[in-house]
Amino acid sequence: MPSVELWGPTNFTPVINQAASLASSGGNIYYVLLILTDGAISDMDETKDAIVRASCLPLSIVIVGPV
């Protein structure tokens, strides 16, 4: 692929909520959500709130992007 153009908005809340829903469904499964990003987060406050809500679940959230 010669080039890739990234564009927004970049909303993480829906995917974090989906992962949290899977993790809360029970069982002995531990989940890891890996998000690769260009560094822009359009819904930062909502993303933080979603991470806090998911913090009691068997779920790790790893966000990787440029500094």
C-alpha positions in Angstrom: 0.0 0.0 0.0 1.7 3.2 -1.1 0.0 5.5 1.4 -2.6 5.6 4.1 -4.5 8.7 5.1 -6.0 8.8 8.6 -8.9 11.0 9.4 -11.3 11.5 12.3 -13.1 11.7 14.5 -11.5 9.1 16.6 -13.9 7.8 19.2 -12.7 5.1 21.5 -15.7 4.9 23.9 -17.8 2.6 21.7 -15.1 -0.1 21.4 -14.2 0.2 25.1 -17.8 -0.2 26.0 -18.1 -3.3 23.7 -15.0 -4.9 25.3 -16.4 -4.2 28.7 -19.6 -5.8 27.8 -17.8 -8.9 26.7 -15.7 -9.0 29.8 -18.7 -8.6 32.1 -20.5 -11.6 30.5 -18.8 -13.9 33.1 -16.6 -16.9 32.8 -12.9 -17.3 33.5 -11.7 -15.4 30.5 -9.4 -12.4 30.7 -9.6 -9.9 27.9 -7.0 -7.5 26.4 -8.2 -4.6 24.2 -5.4 -3.2 22.1 -6.1 0.1 20.4 -3.6 1.4 17.8 -4.1 5.1 17.1 -2.5 8.1 15.4 -2.7 9.9 18.7 -5.9 11.9 18.3 -8.7 11.0 20.6 -11.9 12.9 19.9 -13.9 11.8 22.9 -11.2 12.0 25.6 -13.5 12.7 28.6 -15.9 9.9 27.6 -12.9 7.6 27.0 -11.6 8.2 30.5 -15.1 7.6 32.0 -15.4 4.3 30.0 -12.0 3.1 31.2 -12.9 3.9 34.8 -16.2 2.0 34.5 -14.3 -1.0 33.0 -11.6 -1.0 35.7 -13.3 -3.6 37.8 -13.6 -6.1 35.0 -11.2 -8.8 33.8 -10.0 -6.5 31.0 -6.8 -4.7 30.2 -6.9 -1.7 27.8 -3.7 -0.9 26.0 -3.6 2.3 23.8 -0.6 2.6 21.5 0.1 5.8 19.6 2.7 8.5 18.9 3.8 10.7 21.7 
